[in-house]
Amino acid sequence: MASAPVSVSAMRETMDVLLEISRLLNTGLDMETLSICVRLCEQGINPEALSSVIKELRRATEAMKASENMTN
């Protein structure tokens, strides 16, 4: 038995709930980034690995900003 297609409004509501949870957890993810993360997880990407990559990218970005500020 095939499942019924998910309506756009149901998808939007789900993303709104996920965004609210994200904000409550203070993740700093915006709707676009959260949506990309959800799609990656749906494609089989390990959520813990994805989280580690996001954290590492944030650390690298902060280090670059700090380095930039020191040279200016």
C-alpha positions in Angstrom: 0.0 0.0 0.0 1.5 3.3 -1.1 1.5 6.2 1.4 -0.3 9.4 0.5 1.8 12.3 -0.6 2.6 14.8 2.0 0.8 18.1 1.5 2.8 21.3 1.2 0.9 22.8 4.2 1.9 19.7 6.3 5.5 20.0 5.3 5.5 23.7 6.1 3.9 23.0 9.5 6.5 20.4 10.2 9.4 22.7 9.3 7.8 25.5 11.5 7.8 23.1 14.4 11.4 22.0 13.8 12.4 25.6 13.5 10.8 26.4 16.9 12.5 23.4 18.5 15.8 24.6 16.9 15.3 28.1 18.4 14.4 26.6 21.8 17.7 24.6 21.7 19.5 27.8 20.6 21.1 26.1 17.5 21.5 29.3 15.5 20.1 27.6 12.4 17.8 29.6 10.2 15.0 28.1 8.2 17.0 27.6 5.0 19.9 25.9 6.9 17.5 23.7 8.9 15.7 22.7 5.8 19.0 21.6 4.1 19.9 19.6 7.3 16.5 17.9 7.2 16.9 17.0 3.5 20.4 15.7 4.1 19.1 13.5 7.0 16.3 12.3 4.8 18.9 11.3 2.2 20.7 9.1 4.9 23.3 11.5 6.2 24.2 10.6 9.9 22.7 13.5 12.0 25.5 13.3 14.5 28.1 13.6 11.8 26.2 16.5 10.3 26.1 18.2 13.7 29.9 17.7 14.0 30.5 19.3 10.6 28.3 22.3 11.4 30.1 22.8 14.7 33.5 22.5 13.0 32.5 25.0 10.3 31.4 27.5 13.0 34.7 27.1 14.8 36.6 27.7 11.6 34.5 30.7 10.7 35.1 32.2 14.2 38.8 31.6 13.9 38.9 33.3 10.5 37.0 36.3 11.8 39.3 36.5 14.9 42.3 36.3 12.6 40.9 39.0 10.3 40.2 41.3 13.3 43.8 40.9 14.5 45.3 41.9 11.2 43.1 45.0 10.8 
